[in-house]
């Protein structure tokens, strides 16, 4: 129920922007990313995880604020994660995280005329909330798949499926929009929130943060 309320609030915010602004346009956007999780492990050493392919899709709204300048809020479903191979208690370990978020970016967009279309340059914050996900890990040829549990903290043994639900960070992108409304973008995203749930029974220095880059297509109506 909590997730449904978050989605409803996000769409109401977009509707409110639309009702108050003139010259507003809607658009669809989707793309593919290479995602990773950076930071420190439980001992404070740098994480050595690998990139994984993920996707995002959703709707955006462009609100003009000055000639060639726009505010662009959106609501996206965005998948993130990483994979790794390591050793745990003397046993070979491989794992892959697949995290799913409802994400609300608010971008400040510069769109000067360039040829028959427009150059795109944007940046701004995003806030995401975890609603789904899985982790698959293999220890000595035994594979286990678990649902991600979004929680702020937990106690007990180290677990692979515990993450905080809140994510936030910054987006930067550039691209080109054709005269017909079709656009192409190259995006990068830097997570600033620690997404690993805190283990209250273990002295841990872990700090996991999402990061990624990719390409996307959009169409503005």
MDTraj code that builds the backbone (N, CA, C; nanometers):
import mdtraj as md
import numpy as np

residues = "UNK UNK UNK UNK UNK UNK UNK UNK UNK UNK UNK UNK UNK UNK UNK UNK UNK UNK UNK UNK UNK UNK UNK UNK UNK UNK UNK UNK UNK UNK UNK UNK UNK UNK UNK UNK UNK UNK UNK UNK UNK UNK UNK UNK UNK UNK UNK UNK UNK UNK UNK UNK UNK UNK UNK UNK UNK UNK UNK UNK UNK UNK UNK UNK UNK UNK UNK UNK UNK UNK UNK UNK UNK UNK UNK UNK UNK UNK UNK UNK UNK UNK UNK UNK UNK UNK UNK UNK UNK UNK UNK UNK UNK UNK UNK UNK UNK UNK UNK UNK UNK UNK UNK UNK UNK UNK UNK UNK UNK UNK UNK UNK UNK UNK UNK UNK UNK UNK UNK UNK UNK UNK UNK UNK UNK UNK UNK UNK UNK UNK UNK UNK UNK UNK UNK UNK UNK UNK UNK UNK UNK UNK UNK UNK UNK UNK UNK UNK UNK UNK UNK UNK UNK UNK UNK UNK UNK UNK UNK UNK UNK UNK UNK UNK UNK UNK UNK UNK UNK UNK UNK UNK UNK UNK UNK UNK UNK UNK UNK UNK UNK UNK UNK UNK UNK UNK UNK UNK UNK UNK UNK UNK UNK UNK UNK UNK UNK UNK UNK UNK UNK UNK UNK UNK UNK UNK UNK UNK UNK UNK UNK UNK UNK UNK UNK UNK UNK UNK UNK UNK UNK".split()
xyz = np.array([
    [0.0830, -0.1204, 0.0000],
    [0.0000, 0.0000, 0.0000],
    [0.0866, 0.1257, 0.0000],
    [0.1964, 0.1227, 0.0763],
    [0.2857, 0.2377, 0.0828],
    [0.3415, 0.2721, -0.0537],
    [0.3796, 0.1690, -0.1313],
    [0.4331, 0.1917, -0.2653],
    [0.3289, 0.2533, -0.3568],
    [0.2023, 0.2092, -0.3453],
    [0.0960, 0.2648, -0.4286],
    [0.0757, 0.4127, -0.3987],
    [0.0858, 0.4490, -0.2710],
    [0.0710, 0.5897, -0.2348],
    [0.1844, 0.6724, -0.2927],
    [0.3067, 0.6200, -0.2925],
    [0.4198, 0.6934, -0.3497],
    [0.3995, 0.7205, -0.4973],
    [0.3531, 0.6192, -0.5706],
    [0.3274, 0.6375, -0.7136],
    [0.2180, 0.7412, -0.7348],
    [0.1115, 0.7325, -0.6555],
    [0.0009, 0.8274, -0.6704],
    [0.0459, 0.9704, -0.6424],
    [0.1272, 0.9891, -0.5385],
    [0.1761, 1.1230, -0.5054],
    [0.2627, 1.1783, -0.6171],
    [0.3494, 1.0926, -0.6749],
    [0.4360, 1.1379, -0.7840],
    [0.3549, 1.1860, -0.9031],
    [0.2512, 1.1110, -0.9400],
    [0.1681, 1.1523, -1.0532],
    [0.0878, 1.2781, -1.0208],
    [0.0452, 1.2932, -0.8970],
    [-0.0266, 1.4144, -0.8585],
    [0.0639, 1.5365, -0.8662],
    [0.1908, 1.5204, -0.8304],
    [0.2853, 1.6307, -0.8430],
    [0.3010, 1.6734, -0.9879],
    [0.3129, 1.5748, -1.0778],
    [0.3230, 1.6071, -1.2198],
    [0.1973, 1.6769, -1.2688],
    [0.0824, 1.6289, -1.2256],
    [-0.0427, 1.6913, -1.2675],
    [-0.0522, 1.8344, -1.2163],
    [-0.0018, 1.8579, -1.0949],
    [-0.0045, 1.9921, -1.0399],
    [0.0826, 2.0877, -1.1175],
    [0.2022, 2.0415, -1.1551],
    [0.2888, 2.1237, -1.2384],
    [0.2183, 2.1610, -1.3683],
    [0.1543, 2.0610, -1.4289],
    [0.0903, 2.0816, -1.5579],
    [-0.0228, 2.1828, -1.5488],
    [-0.0994, 2.1742, -1.4421],
    [-0.2141, 2.2628, -1.4273],
    [-0.1721, 2.4084, -1.4099],
    [-0.0511, 2.4329, -1.3576],
    [-0.0099, 2.5681, -1.3257],
    [0.0797, 2.6299, -1.4327],
    [0.1252, 2.5553, -1.5280],
    [0.2212, 2.6076, -1.6252],
    [0.1614, 2.6104, -1.7645],
    [0.2082, 2.7069, -1.8441],
    [0.1670, 2.7169, -1.9832],
    [0.2794, 2.6653, -2.0719],
    [0.2427, 2.6129, -2.1869],
    [0.3435, 2.5610, -2.2785],
    [0.4062, 2.4316, -2.2332],
    [0.3385, 2.3613, -2.1439],
    [0.3913, 2.2358, -2.0912],
    [0.3743, 2.1248, -2.1937],
    [0.4725, 2.0358, -2.2028],
    [0.4621, 1.9207, -2.2926],
    [0.4965, 1.7937, -2.2166],
    [0.4344, 1.6833, -2.2593],
    [0.4588, 1.5522, -2.2001],
    [0.5507, 1.4710, -2.2903],
    [0.6162, 1.3727, -2.2308],
    [0.7008, 1.2854, -2.3094],
    [0.7158, 1.1483, -2.2460],
    [0.7589, 1.0537, -2.3265],
    [0.7935, 0.9196, -2.2810],
    [0.9440, 0.9030, -2.2931],
    [1.0022, 0.8283, -2.1992],
    [1.1465, 0.8068, -2.2047],
    [1.1794, 0.6677, -2.1536],
    [1.2754, 0.6048, -2.2190],
    [1.3215, 0.4743, -2.1761],
    [1.4616, 0.4488, -2.2263],
    [1.5350, 0.3636, -2.1575],
    [1.6710, 0.3385, -2.2011],
    [1.7353, 0.2232, -2.1276],
    [1.8602, 0.1992, -2.1651],
    [1.9398, 0.0925, -2.1059],
    [2.0624, 0.1534, -2.0393],
    [2.0975, 0.0988, -1.9242],
    [2.2103, 0.1487, -1.8460],
    [2.3066, 0.0354, -1.8141],
    [2.4274, 0.0739, -1.7814],
    [2.5218, -0.0140, -1.7141],
    [2.5323, 0.0362, -1.5708],
    [2.4880, -0.0464, -1.4779],
    [2.4789, -0.0059, -1.3383],
    [2.5831, -0.0783, -1.2532],
    [2.6200, -0.0131, -1.1428],
    [2.7133, -0.0731, -1.0484],
    [2.6813, -0.0207, -0.9086],
    [2.7431, -0.0796, -0.8099],
    [2.7339, -0.0328, -0.6721],
    [2.8758, -0.0060, -0.6243],
    [2.9030, 0.1185, -0.5879],
    [3.0351, 0.1578, -0.5406],
    [3.0331, 0.1808, -0.3902],
    [3.1525, 0.1896, -0.3318],
    [3.1612, 0.2195, -0.1898],
    [3.2581, 0.1282, -0.1179],
    [3.2225, 0.0908, 0.0055],
    [3.3091, 0.0093, 0.0898],
    [3.2367, -0.1167, 0.1358],
    [3.3154, -0.2219, 0.1599],
    [3.2568, -0.3452, 0.2120],
    [3.2528, -0.3399, 0.3650],
    [3.2202, -0.4523, 0.4286],
    [3.2008, -0.4549, 0.5735],
    [3.3293, -0.4251, 0.6504],
    [3.4456, -0.4483, 0.5860],
    [3.5739, -0.4214, 0.6508],
    [3.6289, -0.2835, 0.6174],
    [3.5556, -0.2071, 0.5368],
    [3.6020, -0.0746, 0.4985],
    [3.6869, -0.0720, 0.3737],
    [3.7044, -0.1871, 0.3081],
    [3.7805, -0.1918, 0.1832],
    [3.6909, -0.1534, 0.0656],
    [3.7519, -0.1035, -0.0411],
    [3.6754, -0.0621, -0.1589],
    [3.6036, -0.1811, -0.2212],
    [3.4766, -0.1615, -0.2551],
    [3.4006, -0.2668, -0.3222],
    [3.4597, -0.2961, -0.4595],
    [3.4577, -0.4229, -0.4975],
    [3.5050, -0.4640, -0.6295],
    [3.3925, -0.5382, -0.7002],
    [3.2871, -0.4655, -0.7319],
    [3.1725, -0.5218, -0.8024],
    [3.1805, -0.4862, -0.9498],
    [3.1022, -0.5563, -1.0317],
    [3.1067, -0.5385, -1.1766],
    [2.9765, -0.4799, -1.2290],
    [2.9859, -0.4175, -1.3471],
    [2.8700, -0.3579, -1.4126],
    [2.7701, -0.4640, -1.4568],
    [2.6419, -0.4269, -1.4530],
    [2.5352, -0.5131, -1.5043],
    [2.4421, -0.4292, -1.5914],
    [2.3827, -0.4883, -1.6967],
    [2.2866, -0.4139, -1.7797],
    [2.1518, -0.4033, -1.7105],
    [2.0948, -0.2839, -1.7120],
    [1.9647, -0.2587, -1.6523],
    [1.8854, -0.1637, -1.7423],
    [1.7608, -0.1337, -1.7064],
    [1.6774, -0.0478, -1.7904],
    [1.5974, 0.0485, -1.7050],
    [1.5429, 0.1512, -1.7713],
    [1.4501, 0.2436, -1.7064],
    [1.3468, 0.2881, -1.8078],
    [1.2272, 0.3243, -1.7609],
    [1.1202, 0.3699, -1.8496],
    [1.0197, 0.4497, -1.7687],
    [0.9616, 0.5515, -1.8330],
    [0.8614, 0.6301, -1.7633],
    [0.8169, 0.7508, -1.8419],
    [0.7613, 0.8480, -1.7713],
    [0.7072, 0.9691, -1.8328],
    [0.7792, 1.0909, -1.7764],
    [0.7891, 1.1956, -1.8593],
    [0.8485, 1.3217, -1.8170],
    [0.7579, 1.4362, -1.8608],
    [0.7754, 1.5493, -1.7963],
    [0.7018, 1.6708, -1.8302],
    [0.8025, 1.7840, -1.8449],
    [0.7907, 1.8624, -1.9515],
    [0.8776, 1.9782, -1.9713],
    [0.8001, 2.1061, -1.9432],
    [0.8533, 2.1864, -1.8522],
    [0.7890, 2.3107, -1.8120],
    [0.8821, 2.4265, -1.8461],
    [0.8454, 2.5136, -1.9388],
    [0.9337, 2.6258, -1.9746],
    [0.9418, 2.7278, -1.8622],
    [1.0636, 2.7757, -1.8348],
    [1.0829, 2.8779, -1.7318],
    [1.1494, 3.0033, -1.7874],
    [1.2129, 2.9928, -1.9048],
    [1.2770, 3.1048, -1.9733],
    [1.3077, 3.0565, -2.1143],
    [1.3391, 3.1467, -2.2075],
    [1.3744, 3.1009, -2.3422],
    [1.4868, 2.9972, -2.3389],
    [1.4599, 2.8801, -2.3950],
    [1.5546, 2.7682, -2.4045],
    [1.5814, 2.6979, -2.2711],
    [1.5154, 2.7376, -2.1639],
    [1.5370, 2.6744, -2.0337],
    [1.4067, 2.6118, -1.9839],
    [1.4197, 2.4899, -1.9274],
    [1.3027, 2.4139, -1.8842],
    [1.3323, 2.3443, -1.7513],
    [1.2260, 2.3157, -1.6775],
    [1.2322, 2.2211, -1.5661],
    [1.1630, 2.0938, -1.6125],
    [1.2270, 1.9798, -1.5886],
    [1.1760, 1.8527, -1.6400],
    [1.1625, 1.7501, -1.5269],
    [1.0484, 1.7464, -1.4578],
    [1.0238, 1.6380, -1.3626],
    [0.9782, 1.5119, -1.4358],
    [0.9924, 1.3988, -1.3712],
    [0.9500, 1.2730, -1.4323],
    [0.9189, 1.1679, -1.3280],
    [0.8597, 1.0601, -1.3730],
    [0.8356, 0.9415, -1.2901],
    [0.8803, 0.8207, -1.3712],
    [0.9768, 0.7456, -1.3196],
    [1.0353, 0.6331, -1.3920],
    [1.0340, 0.5078, -1.3056],
    [1.0286, 0.3933, -1.3726],
    [1.0652, 0.2679, -1.3080],
    [1.2076, 0.2388, -1.3512],
    [1.2972, 0.2271, -1.2552],
    [1.4395, 0.2155, -1.2847],
    [1.4980, 0.0944, -1.2136],
    [1.5728, 0.0133, -1.2874],
    [1.6379, -0.1027, -1.2275],
    [1.7874, -0.0768, -1.2144],
    [1.8437, -0.1254, -1.1057],
    [1.9852, -0.1024, -1.0757],
    [2.0441, -0.2306, -1.0184],
    [2.1735, -0.2269, -0.9872],
    [2.2344, -0.3450, -0.9287],
    [2.3817, -0.3568, -0.9592],
    [2.4341, -0.4781, -0.9386],
    [2.5753, -0.5076, -0.9610],
    [2.5944, -0.6578, -0.9453],
    [2.7124, -0.7054, -0.9827],
    [2.7455, -0.8459, -0.9603],
    [2.8894, -0.8559, -0.9111],
    [2.9212, -0.9687, -0.8481],
    [3.0537, -0.9832, -0.7896],
    [3.0902, -1.1296, -0.7750],
    [3.2209, -1.1532, -0.7701],
    [3.2757, -1.2831, -0.7324],
    [3.3738, -1.2593, -0.6189],
    [3.3628, -1.3408, -0.5142],
    [3.4440, -1.3178, -0.3953],
    [3.4602, -1.4494, -0.3207],
    [3.5098, -1.4389, -0.1993],
    [3.5240, -1.5551, -0.1126],
    [3.4596, -1.5227, 0.0210],
    [3.3795, -1.6140, 0.0734],
    [3.3112, -1.5943, 0.2006],
    [3.3387, -1.7143, 0.2898],
    [3.4063, -1.6889, 0.4021],
    [3.4399, -1.7960, 0.4971],
    [3.5089, -1.9130, 0.4260],
    [3.6006, -1.8789, 0.3340],
    [3.6778, -1.9807, 0.2647],
    [3.6058, -2.0504, 0.1514],
    [3.4855, -2.0044, 0.1146],
    [3.4088, -2.0658, 0.0069],
    [3.3892, -1.9665, -0.1081],
    [3.3906, -2.0181, -0.2301],
    [3.3695, -1.9333, -0.3474],
    [3.2274, -1.8780, -0.3478],
    [3.2164, -1.7485, -0.3760],
    [3.0863, -1.6810, -0.3762],
    [3.0728, -1.5958, -0.5014],
    [2.9593, -1.6075, -0.5692],
    [2.9235, -1.5142, -0.6761],
    [2.7803, -1.4689, -0.6508],
    [2.7534, -1.3419, -0.6793],
    [2.6187, -1.2899, -0.6550],
    [2.5857, -1.1804, -0.7545],
    [2.4550, -1.1567, -0.7716],
    [2.4073, -1.0487, -0.8570],
    [2.2846, -0.9856, -0.7928],
    [2.2900, -0.8527, -0.7806],
    [2.1781, -0.7757, -0.7273],
    [2.0954, -0.7186, -0.8416],
    [1.9644, -0.7256, -0.8284],
    [1.8718, -0.6610, -0.9221],
    [1.7700, -0.5834, -0.8384],
    [1.7854, -0.4512, -0.8346],
    [1.7036, -0.3642, -0.7504],
    [1.6091, -0.2827, -0.8372],
    [1.4825, -0.2730, -0.7977],
    [1.3839, -0.1974, -0.8742],
    [1.3297, -0.0799, -0.7944],
    [1.3332, 0.0395, -0.8545],
    [1.2923, 0.1623, -0.7860],
    [1.1849, 0.2370, -0.8649],
    [1.0951, 0.3028, -0.7933],
    [1.0181, 0.4130, -0.8496],
    [1.1025, 0.5379, -0.8272],
    [1.1336, 0.6072, -0.9352],
    [1.2299, 0.7163, -0.9291],
    [1.1678, 0.8457, -0.9805],
    [1.1928, 0.9542, -0.9100],
    [1.1421, 1.0864, -0.9488],
    [1.2617, 1.1795, -0.9693],
    [1.3048, 1.1989, -1.0945],
    [1.4090, 1.2977, -1.1222],
    [1.3472, 1.4352, -1.1467],
    [1.4188, 1.5392, -1.1094],
    [1.3804, 1.6764, -1.1428],
    [1.5021, 1.7417, -1.2066],
    [1.4975, 1.7579, -1.3376],
    [1.6130, 1.8055, -1.4128],
    [1.5944, 1.9498, -1.4570],
    [1.7048, 2.0221, -1.4593],
    [1.7094, 2.1565, -1.5153],
    [1.7698, 2.1440, -1.6547],
    [1.6932, 2.1838, -1.7549],
    [1.7236, 2.1490, -1.8934],
    [1.7481, 2.2737, -1.9775],
    [1.8597, 2.2715, -2.0511],
    [1.8929, 2.3773, -2.1467],
    [1.8791, 2.3196, -2.2869],
    [1.7946, 2.3836, -2.3722],
    [1.7618, 2.3303, -2.5046],
    [1.7751, 2.4390, -2.6124],
    [1.8963, 2.4786, -2.6473],
    [1.9111, 2.5773, -2.7545],
    [1.8878, 2.5140, -2.8915],
    [1.8448, 2.5953, -2.9867],
    [1.8273, 2.5487, -3.1238],
    [1.9619, 2.5090, -3.1823],
    [1.9645, 2.3951, -3.2498],
    [2.0856, 2.3486, -3.3164],
    [2.0441, 2.2762, -3.4433],
    [2.0658, 2.3393, -3.5582],
    [2.0182, 2.2822, -3.6834],
    [1.8667, 2.2820, -3.6854],
    [1.8085, 2.1705, -3.7289],
    [1.6626, 2.1585, -3.7311],
    [1.6042, 2.1130, -3.5978],
    [1.6896, 2.0784, -3.5042],
    [1.6435, 2.0315, -3.3740],
    [1.7013, 2.1141, -3.2611],
    [1.7172, 2.0492, -3.1461],
    [1.7674, 2.1182, -3.0278],
    [1.8713, 2.0329, -2.9551],
    [1.9785, 2.0978, -2.9131],
    [2.0775, 2.0353, -2.8266],
    [2.0191, 2.0238, -2.6861],
    [2.0486, 1.9154, -2.6169],
    [1.9970, 1.8919, -2.4819],
    [2.1119, 1.8851, -2.3818],
    [2.1006, 1.9615, -2.2756],
    [2.1963, 1.9539, -2.1655],
    [2.1182, 1.9679, -2.0356],
    [2.1255, 1.8657, -1.9514],
    [2.0455, 1.8675, -1.8302],
    [2.1186, 1.8118, -1.7097],
    [2.0748, 1.8543, -1.5931],
    [2.1280, 1.8018, -1.4671],
    [2.0244, 1.8252, -1.3579],
    [2.0381, 1.7508, -1.2504],
    [1.9465, 1.7711, -1.1392],
    [1.9425, 1.6521, -1.0460],
    [1.8695, 1.6642, -0.9376],
    [1.8603, 1.5566, -0.8392],
    [1.7556, 1.4526, -0.8771],
    [1.7667, 1.3382, -0.8134],
    [1.6617, 1.2366, -0.8236],
    [1.6402, 1.1755, -0.6856],
    [1.5202, 1.1249, -0.6643],
    [1.4872, 1.0488, -0.5435],
    [1.4213, 0.9194, -0.5879],
    [1.4650, 0.8080, -0.5330],
    [1.4078, 0.6784, -0.5666],
    [1.3635, 0.6036, -0.4420],
    [1.2659, 0.5145, -0.4608],
    [1.2176, 0.4317, -0.3502],
    [1.2086, 0.2874, -0.3982],
    [1.2780, 0.1977, -0.3286],
    [1.2824, 0.0579, -0.3685],
    [1.1504, -0.0131, -0.3479],
    [1.1025, -0.0803, -0.4523],
    [0.9735, -0.1505, -0.4425],
    [0.9842, -0.2983, -0.4780],
    [1.0908, -0.3384, -0.5441],
    [1.1035, -0.4784, -0.5846],
    [1.2514, -0.5099, -0.6033],
    [1.2815, -0.6365, -0.6220],
    [1.4199, -0.6738, -0.6469],
    [1.4499, -0.8159, -0.6022],
    [1.5611, -0.8660, -0.6518],
    [1.6065, -1.0002, -0.6162],
    [1.7581, -1.0013, -0.6073],
    [1.8101, -1.0932, -0.5294],
    [1.9519, -1.1221, -0.5278],
    [1.9689, -1.2714, -0.5527],
    [2.0604, -1.3046, -0.6417],
    [2.0928, -1.4448, -0.6700],
    [2.2387, -1.4669, -0.6341],
    [2.2640, -1.5620, -0.5477],
    [2.4020, -1.5888, -0.5090],
    [2.4303, -1.7388, -0.5131],
    [2.5535, -1.7696, -0.5458],
    [2.5993, -1.9079, -0.5573],
    [2.7186, -1.9280, -0.4657],
    [2.7087, -2.0246, -0.3760],
    [2.8178, -2.0600, -0.2861],
    [2.8518, -2.2059, -0.3099],
    [2.9736, -2.2299, -0.3589],
    [3.0191, -2.3661, -0.3895],
    [2.9169, -2.4426, -0.4728],
    [2.8758, -2.3816, -0.5842],
    [2.7869, -2.4427, -0.6842],
    [2.6425, -2.4608, -0.6366],
    [2.6063, -2.4035, -0.5228],
    [2.4677, -2.4052, -0.4764],
    [2.4092, -2.2654, -0.4926],
    [2.3063, -2.2535, -0.5784],
    [2.2492, -2.1226, -0.6115],
    [2.1203, -2.0981, -0.5336],
    [2.1086, -1.9780, -0.4788],
    [1.9901, -1.9364, -0.4034],
    [1.9416, -1.8022, -0.4568],
    [1.8097, -1.7871, -0.4722],
    [1.7498, -1.6600, -0.5127],
    [1.6567, -1.6113, -0.4024],
    [1.6734, -1.4862, -0.3611],
    [1.5905, -1.4282, -0.2559],
    [1.5355, -1.2937, -0.3012],
    [1.4158, -1.2603, -0.2538],
    [1.3616, -1.1266, -0.2759],
    [1.4385, -1.0252, -0.1919],
    [1.4543, -0.9054, -0.2473],
    [1.5152, -0.7975, -0.1709],
    [1.4191, -0.7532, -0.0608],
    [1.4709, -0.7372, 0.0593],
    [1.3937, -0.6837, 0.1711],
    [1.4403, -0.5402, 0.1965],
    [1.3497, -0.4462, 0.1748],
    [1.3842, -0.3055, 0.1953],
    [1.3560, -0.2672, 0.3401],
    [1.4622, -0.2377, 0.4122],
    [1.4530, -0.2048, 0.5537],
    [1.5714, -0.1164, 0.5907],
    [1.5561, -0.0326, 0.6908],
    [1.6644, 0.0566, 0.7306],
    [1.7749, -0.0170, 0.8040],
    [1.7382, -0.1185, 0.8831],
    [1.8379, -0.1892, 0.9613],
    [1.7909, -0.3307, 0.9932],
    [1.8861, -0.4124, 1.0339],
    [1.8562, -0.5495, 1.0749],
    [1.9644, -0.5936, 1.1717],
    [1.9434, -0.7068, 1.2389],
    [2.0464, -0.7604, 1.3266],
    [2.0676, -0.9075, 1.2936],
    [2.1782, -0.9608, 1.3419],
    [2.2085, -1.1009, 1.3146],
    [2.3223, -1.1152, 1.2154],
    [2.3253, -1.2303, 1.1490],
    [2.4316, -1.2598, 1.0545],
    [2.4229, -1.1708, 0.9314],
    [2.5382, -1.1581, 0.8637],
    [2.5424, -1.0821, 0.7387],
    [2.4494, -1.1460, 0.6367],
    [2.3633, -1.0652, 0.5749],
    [2.2703, -1.1145, 0.4741],
    [2.2914, -1.0369, 0.3448],
    [2.2525, -1.1006, 0.2340],
    [2.2759, -1.0404, 0.1026],
    [2.1565, -0.9616, 0.0503],
    [2.0400, -0.9738, 0.1116],
    [1.9185, -0.9184, 0.0514],
    [1.8587, -0.8012, 0.1286],
    [1.9362, -0.7369, 0.2139],
    [1.8857, -0.6272, 0.2961],
    [1.9346, -0.4930, 0.2414],
    [1.8405, -0.4072, 0.2007],
    [1.8746, -0.2752, 0.1486],
    [1.7787, -0.1708, 0.2042],
    [1.8282, -0.0500, 0.2224],
    [1.7404, 0.0614, 0.2566],
    [1.6543, 0.0960, 0.1350],
    [1.5297, 0.1362, 0.1558],
    [1.4437, 0.1670, 0.0413],
    [1.4765, 0.2989, -0.0268],
    [1.5306, 0.3952, 0.0466],
    [1.5509, 0.5294, -0.0087],
    [1.6830, 0.5401, -0.0835],
    [1.6753, 0.5937, -0.2035],
    [1.7943, 0.6250, -0.2828],
    [1.7799, 0.7679, -0.3330],
    [1.8900, 0.8399, -0.3389],
    [1.8883, 0.9734, -0.3981],
    [2.0268, 1.0054, -0.4512],
    [2.0313, 1.1015, -0.5428],
    [2.1581, 1.1365, -0.6029],
    [2.1406, 1.2414, -0.7103],
    [2.2284, 1.2375, -0.8106],
    [2.2297, 1.3397, -0.9147],
    [2.2365, 1.2758, -1.0526],
    [2.1694, 1.3391, -1.1485],
    [2.1724, 1.2996, -1.2892],
    [2.2396, 1.4077, -1.3724],
    [2.3132, 1.3667, -1.4741],
    [2.3659, 1.4581, -1.5758],
    [2.3454, 1.3911, -1.7106],
    [2.3001, 1.4679, -1.8107],
    [2.2805, 1.4084, -1.9428],
    [2.2967, 1.5138, -2.0513],
    [2.3250, 1.4645, -2.1722],
    [2.3242, 1.5515, -2.2897],
    [2.2747, 1.4704, -2.4080],
    [2.2264, 1.5399, -2.5107],
    [2.1733, 1.4689, -2.6260],
    [2.1219, 1.5643, -2.7314],
    [2.0312, 1.5125, -2.8127],
    [1.9777, 1.5918, -2.9237],
    [1.8322, 1.5536, -2.9458],
    [1.7491, 1.6558, -2.9686],
    [1.6077, 1.6339, -2.9973],
    [1.5778, 1.6745, -3.1409],
    [1.5227, 1.5817, -3.2187],
    [1.4854, 1.6099, -3.3564],
    [1.3612, 1.6979, -3.3615],
    [1.3374, 1.7571, -3.4780],
    [1.2242, 1.8487, -3.4934],
    [1.0910, 1.7800, -3.4652],
    [1.0803, 1.6501, -3.4905],
    [0.9555, 1.5784, -3.4685],
    [0.9295, 1.5382, -3.3253],
    [1.0246, 1.5632, -3.2340],
    [1.0051, 1.5308, -3.0934],
    [1.0824, 1.4103, -3.0436],
    [1.1439, 1.3335, -3.1352],
    [1.2251, 1.2188, -3.0947],
    [1.3607, 1.2683, -3.0448],
    [1.4087, 1.2116, -2.9337],
    [1.5356, 1.2558, -2.8769],
    [1.6226, 1.1373, -2.8376],
    [1.7527, 1.1643, -2.8314],
    [1.8537, 1.0663, -2.7933],
    [1.9386, 1.1287, -2.6827],
    [1.9688, 1.0516, -2.5805],
    [2.0450, 1.1047, -2.4676],
    [2.1524, 1.0070, -2.4219],
    [2.2607, 1.0626, -2.3713],
    [2.3610, 0.9881, -2.2958],
    [2.3513, 1.0357, -2.1514],
    [2.3334, 0.9421, -2.0600],
    [2.3048, 0.9765, -1.9203],
    [2.4125, 0.9212, -1.8278],
    [2.4320, 0.9896, -1.7175],
    [2.5117, 0.9342, -1.6088],
    [2.4438, 0.9680, -1.4769],
    [2.4591, 0.8803, -1.3799],
    [2.3899, 0.8958, -1.2524],
    [2.4840, 0.8602, -1.1388],
    [2.4865, 0.9458, -1.0374],
    [2.5713, 0.9240, -0.9207],
    [2.4846, 0.9191, -0.7962],
    [2.4790, 0.8029, -0.7336],
    [2.4032, 0.7894, -0.6104],
    [2.4780, 0.8484, -0.4923],
    [2.4067, 0.9185, -0.4069],
    [2.4660, 0.9801, -0.2881],
    [2.4184, 0.9150, -0.1587],
    [2.3142, 0.8350, -0.1664],
    [2.2582, 0.7703, -0.0471],
    [2.3252, 0.6357, -0.0219],
    [2.3477, 0.6041, 0.1052],
    [2.3932, 0.4704, 0.1422],
    [2.2724, 0.3775, 0.1403],
    [2.2734, 0.2807, 0.0495],
    [2.1554, 0.1963, 0.0299],
    [2.1624, 0.0649, 0.1067],
    [2.2766, 0.0302, 0.1639],
    [2.2861, -0.0941, 0.2410],
    [2.2193, -0.0764, 0.3763],
    [2.1375, -0.1733, 0.4153],
    [2.0759, -0.1697, 0.5483],
    [2.1840, -0.1854, 0.6549],
    [2.1662, -0.1179, 0.7671],
    [2.2646, -0.1218, 0.8744],
    [2.2427, -0.2448, 0.9624],
    [2.3504, -0.3193, 0.9838],
    [2.3455, -0.4345, 1.0738],
    [2.3780, -0.3859, 1.2145],
    [2.2781, -0.3845, 1.3008],
    [2.2951, -0.3272, 1.4345],
    [2.3731, -0.4174, 1.5298],
    [2.3980, -0.5415, 1.4913],
    [2.4686, -0.6336, 1.5804],
    [2.6141, -0.6548, 1.5398],
    [2.6576, -0.5900, 1.4308],
    [2.7941, -0.6068, 1.3814],
    [2.8544, -0.4694, 1.3572],
    [2.9800, -0.4527, 1.3964],
    [3.0504, -0.3275, 1.3694],
    [3.0955, -0.3284, 1.2235],
    [3.0207, -0.2617, 1.1378],
    [3.0454, -0.2673, 0.9939],
    [3.0774, -0.1292, 0.9388],
    [3.1687, -0.1248, 0.8420],
    [3.2029, -0.0007, 0.7727],
    [3.1444, 0.0023, 0.6318],
    [3.0475, -0.0831, 0.6054],
    [2.9912, -0.0931, 0.4704],
    [2.9220, 0.0367, 0.4290],
    [2.9370, 0.0697, 0.3012],
    [2.8712, 0.1872, 0.2435],
    [2.8497, 0.1605, 0.0952],
    [2.7252, 0.1261, 0.0573],
    [2.6909, 0.0940, -0.0812],
    [2.6176, 0.2120, -0.1438],
    [2.6589, 0.2503, -0.2661],
    [2.5926, 0.3592, -0.3379],
    [2.5750, 0.3214, -0.4847],
    [2.4565, 0.3483, -0.5375],
    [2.4287, 0.3198, -0.6780],
    [2.5037, 0.4162, -0.7696],
    [2.5427, 0.3668, -0.8847],
    [2.6023, 0.4511, -0.9871],
    [2.5783, 0.3864, -1.1227],
    [2.5760, 0.4672, -1.2287],
    [2.5515, 0.4087, -1.3603],
    [2.5597, 0.5107, -1.4717],
    [2.5593, 0.4588, -1.5936],
    [2.5555, 0.5435, -1.7126],
    [2.4887, 0.4651, -1.8238],
    [2.4358, 0.5362, -1.9236],
    [2.3671, 0.4649, -2.0304],
    [2.3151, 0.5574, -2.1379],
    [2.2275, 0.5027, -2.2209],
    [2.1659, 0.5771, -2.3300],
    [2.0144, 0.5641, -2.3184],
    [1.9435, 0.6618, -2.3717],
    [1.7977, 0.6551, -2.3667],
    [1.7371, 0.7223, -2.4885],
    [1.6151, 0.6813, -2.5186],
    [1.5346, 0.7408, -2.6250],
    [1.4123, 0.8060, -2.5624],
    [1.3695, 0.9155, -2.6214],
    [1.2510, 0.9821, -2.5718],
    [1.1652, 1.0330, -2.6858],
    [1.0402, 1.0569, -2.6551],
    [0.9498, 1.1184, -2.7531],
    [0.8627, 1.2193, -2.6806],
    [0.8663, 1.3439, -2.7291],
    [0.7885, 1.4515, -2.6685],
    [0.6674, 1.4811, -2.7554],
    [0.5499, 1.4798, -2.6935],
    [0.4255, 1.5027, -2.7669],
    [0.4016, 1.6524, -2.7870],
])
top = md.Topology()
chain = top.add_chain()
for i, resn in enumerate(residues, 1):
    res = top.add_residue(resn, chain, resSeq=i)
    for name in ("N", "CA", "C"):
        top.add_atom(name, md.element.get_by_symbol(name[0]), res)
traj = md.Trajectory(xyz[None], top)
